[in-house]
Amino acid sequence: MKKAVYSLSFLLLFACSPNLWDSEFVQFNDITYILTNEEIEQMNIEQFLGQITVNANEDNAYGGNFSNIYEVGTKLYQIFDISPNEAIAIEIEEGKYIKAMFQE
C-alpha cells in the first residue's frame, strides 16, 4: 500500500511538471532538485544525507531517492549553512560536488 501511495504521488508530481524530464534532476525525500553547474568545495560539505536508490527515466518512474541522470549509489550531502529544503550537494566523482536546487 505504501509503495502504491509513493507511486501515485510520483505520477501526480510529474503529470503536473511535464518539463521536469527535460532537466537533469534528483529527487530526495520527496523533494525535487534541479542540477546546477555550481561546484561546491569539499570544505563546504556537511553530513551525508543519503544516496540514489533508483535510476529513473520516463519509461521507468519509481519512488524513492532517484535521478534521471545519476546512478544508484550516488551520494547526496548537506551543504554548510544551507537547509536541505533549499539545496543539496551531489558527489559526481570522489571529492567533487555540484549543487542541486529545490524545484517547486
Phi and psi in degrees as GROMACS dihedral restraints (atoms count N, CA, C in turn):
[ dihedral_restraints ]
;  ai    aj    ak    al  type     phi  dphi    fc
    3     4     5     6     1   -59.6    20    10
    4     5     6     7     1   -41.2    20    10
    6     7     8     9     1   -63.6    20    10
    7     8     9    10     1   -38.8    20    10
    9    10    11    12     1   -65.4    20    10
   10    11    12    13     1   -38.6    20    10
   12    13    14    15     1   -64.6    20    10
   13    14    15    16     1   -44.2    20    10
   15    16    17    18     1   -62.3    20    10
   16    17    18    19     1   -43.1    20    10
   18    19    20    21     1   -63.4    20    10
   19    20    21    22     1   -41.9    20    10
   21    22    23    24     1   -65.3    20    10
   22    23    24    25     1   -44.3    20    10
   24    25    26    27     1   -64.7    20    10
   25    26    27    28     1   -36.3    20    10
   27    28    29    30     1   -63.4    20    10
   28    29    30    31     1   -46.5    20    10
   30    31    32    33     1   -63.5    20    10
   31    32    33    34     1   -39.9    20    10
   33    34    35    36     1   -64.9    20    10
   34    35    36    37     1   -40.0    20    10
   36    37    38    39     1   -57.8    20    10
   37    38    39    40     1   -47.4    20    10
   39    40    41    42     1   -81.3    20    10
   40    41    42    43     1   -21.4    20    10
   42    43    44    45     1   -68.4    20    10
   43    44    45    46     1   -32.3    20    10
   45    46    47    48     1   -85.9    20    10
   46    47    48    49     1   -14.1    20    10
   48    49    50    51     1  -130.6    20    10
   49    50    51    52     1    63.7    20    10
   51    52    53    54     1   -63.6    20    10
   52    53    54    55     1   -24.4    20    10
   54    55    56    57     1   -80.4    20    10
   55    56    57    58     1    -8.3    20    10
   57    58    59    60     1   -58.9    20    10
   58    59    60    61     1   -36.7    20    10
   60    61    62    63     1   -65.9    20    10
   61    62    63    64     1   -15.9    20    10
   63    64    65    66     1   -80.1    20    10
   64    65    66    67     1   -10.6    20    10
   66    67    68    69     1  -105.8    20    10
   67    68    69    70     1   159.7    20    10
   69    70    71    72     1   -88.5    20    10
   70    71    72    73     1   127.0    20    10
   72    73    74    75     1  -144.2    20    10
   73    74    75    76     1   165.8    20    10
   75    76    77    78     1  -132.3    20    10
   76    77    78    79     1   139.4    20    10
   78    79    80    81     1  -115.6    20    10
   79    80    81    82     1   126.5    20    10
   81    82    83    84     1  -136.6    20    10
   82    83    84    85     1   126.0    20    10
   84    85    86    87     1    50.7    20    10
   85    86    87    88     1    45.8    20    10
   87    88    89    90     1    66.6    20    10
   88    89    90    91     1    16.6    20    10
   90    91    92    93     1  -114.9    20    10
   91    92    93    94     1   132.4    20    10
   93    94    95    96     1   -97.3    20    10
   94    95    96    97     1   131.9    20    10
   96    97    98    99     1  -121.2    20    10
   97    98    99   100     1   133.8    20    10
   99   100   101   102     1   -95.7    20    10
  100   101   102   103     1   133.4    20    10
  102   103   104   105     1   -71.0    20    10
  103   104   105   106     1   146.3    20    10
  105   106   107   108     1  -116.8    20    10
  106   107   108   109     1   177.2    20    10
  108   109   110   111     1   -95.7    20    10
  109   110   111   112     1     2.2    20    10
  111   112   113   114     1   -76.0    20    10
  112   113   114   115     1   119.8    20    10
  114   115   116   117     1   -82.7    20    10
  115   116   117   118     1   145.5    20    10
  117   118   119   120     1  -113.4    20    10
  118   119   120   121     1   127.6    20    10
  120   121   122   123     1   -70.2    20    10
  121   122   123   124     1   146.1    20    10
  123   124   125   126     1   -56.8    20    10
  124   125   126   127     1   -32.7    20    10
  126   127   128   129     1   -67.1    20    10
  127   128   129   130     1   -15.8    20    10
  129   130   131   132     1   -97.3    20    10
  130   131   132   133     1     7.3    20    10
  132   133   134   135     1   -89.3    20    10
  133   134   135   136     1   129.2    20    10
  135   136   137   138     1  -103.5    20    10
  136   137   138   139     1  -130.0    20    10
  138   139   140   141     1   -76.9    20    10
  139   140   141   142     1   150.9    20    10
  141   142   143   144     1   -68.6    20    10
  142   143   144   145     1   128.7    20    10
  144   145   146   147     1   -97.9    20    10
  145   146   147   148     1   -36.3    20    10
  147   148   149   150     1   162.8    20    10
  148   149   150   151     1  -161.9    20    10
  150   151   152   153     1  -147.7    20    10
  151   152   153   154     1   165.7    20    10
  153   154   155   156     1   -68.8    20    10
  154   155   156   157     1   129.1    20    10
  156   157   158   159     1  -107.6    20    10
  157   158   159   160     1   -15.4    20    10
  159   160   161   162     1  -145.1    20    10
  160   161   162   163     1   134.9    20    10
  162   163   164   165     1   -93.1    20    10
  163   164   165   166     1   121.0    20    10
  165   166   167   168     1  -116.7    20    10
  166   167   168   169     1   148.6    20    10
  168   169   170   171     1  -142.0    20    10
  169   170   171   172     1  -178.1    20    10
  171   172   173   174     1   -59.6    20    10
  172   173   174   175     1   -26.5    20    10
  174   175   176   177     1   -85.0    20    10
  175   176   177   178     1   -22.2    20    10
  177   178   179   180     1  -138.8    20    10
  178   179   180   181     1    77.1    20    10
  180   181   182   183     1   -86.6    20    10
  181   182   183   184     1   125.8    20    10
  183   184   185   186     1  -130.1    20    10
  184   185   186   187     1   164.7    20    10
  186   187   188   189     1   -84.9    20    10
  187   188   189   190     1  -178.5    20    10
  189   190   191   192     1   101.1    20    10
  190   191   192   193     1  -163.9    20    10
  192   193   194   195     1   -92.9    20    10
  193   194   195   196     1   112.1    20    10
  195   196   197   198     1  -141.2    20    10
  196   197   198   199     1   169.0    20    10
  198   199   200   201     1  -148.2    20    10
  199   200   201   202     1   152.6    20    10
  201   202   203   204     1   -94.6    20    10
  202   203   204   205     1     5.9    20    10
  204   205   206   207     1  -133.6    20    10
  205   206   207   208     1   -36.8    20    10
  207   208   209   210     1   -92.7    20    10
  208   209   210   211     1   149.0    20    10
  210   211   212   213     1   -78.9    20    10
  211   212   213   214     1   159.3    20    10
  213   214   215   216     1   -55.5    20    10
  214   215   216   217     1   135.0    20    10
  216   217   218   219     1    99.8    20    10
  217   218   219   220     1   -12.9    20    10
  219   220   221   222     1   -60.6    20    10
  220   221   222   223     1   131.5    20    10
  222   223   224   225     1   -90.6    20    10
  223   224   225   226     1   143.8    20    10
  225   226   227   228     1  -120.3    20    10
  226   227   228   229     1   138.5    20    10
  228   229   230   231     1  -134.0    20    10
  229   230   231   232     1   156.5    20    10
  231   232   233   234     1   -80.7    20    10
  232   233   234   235     1   143.7    20    10
  234   235   236   237     1   -95.6    20    10
  235   236   237   238     1   137.5    20    10
  237   238   239   240     1   -51.0    20    10
  238   239   240   241     1   129.1    20    10
  240   241   242   243     1    66.4    20    10
  241   242   243   244     1    17.2    20    10
  243   244   245   246     1  -129.5    20    10
  244   245   246   247     1   130.4    20    10
  246   247   248   249     1   -68.7    20    10
  247   248   249   250     1   140.8    20    10
  249   250   251   252     1   -62.1    20    10
  250   251   252   253     1   -14.1    20    10
  252   253   254   255     1   -73.0    20    10
  253   254   255   256     1   -16.3    20    10
  255   256   257   258     1  -102.5    20    10
  256   257   258   259     1   -44.1    20    10
  258   259   260   261     1  -162.8    20    10
  259   260   261   262     1   157.4    20    10
  261   262   263   264     1  -137.0    20    10
  262   263   264   265     1   166.5    20    10
  264   265   266   267     1  -107.4    20    10
  265   266   267   268     1   139.8    20    10
  267   268   269   270     1  -114.5    20    10
  268   269   270   271     1   127.2    20    10
  270   271   272   273     1   -81.9    20    10
  271   272   273   274     1   103.6    20    10
  273   274   275   276     1   -85.0    20    10
  274   275   276   277     1   -20.9    20    10
  276   277   278   279     1  -159.6    20    10
  277   278   279   280     1   166.7    20    10
  279   280   281   282     1   -55.0    20    10
  280   281   282   283     1   120.0    20    10
  282   283   284   285     1    78.9    20    10
  283   284   285   286     1     5.0    20    10
  285   286   287   288     1  -123.3    20    10
  286   287   288   289     1   126.7    20    10
  288   289   290   291     1  -128.8    20    10
  289   290   291   292     1   147.2    20    10
  291   292   293   294     1  -127.3    20    10
  292   293   294   295     1   157.4    20    10
  294   295   296   297     1   -89.5    20    10
  295   296   297   298     1   140.5    20    10
  297   298   299   300     1  -124.0    20    10
  298   299   300   301     1   130.2    20    10
  300   301   302   303     1  -101.9    20    10
  301   302   303   304     1   143.9    20    10
  303   304   305   306     1   -54.3    20    10
  304   305   306   307     1   135.5    20    10
  306   307   308   309     1  -118.3    20    10
  307   308   309   310     1   119.9    20    10
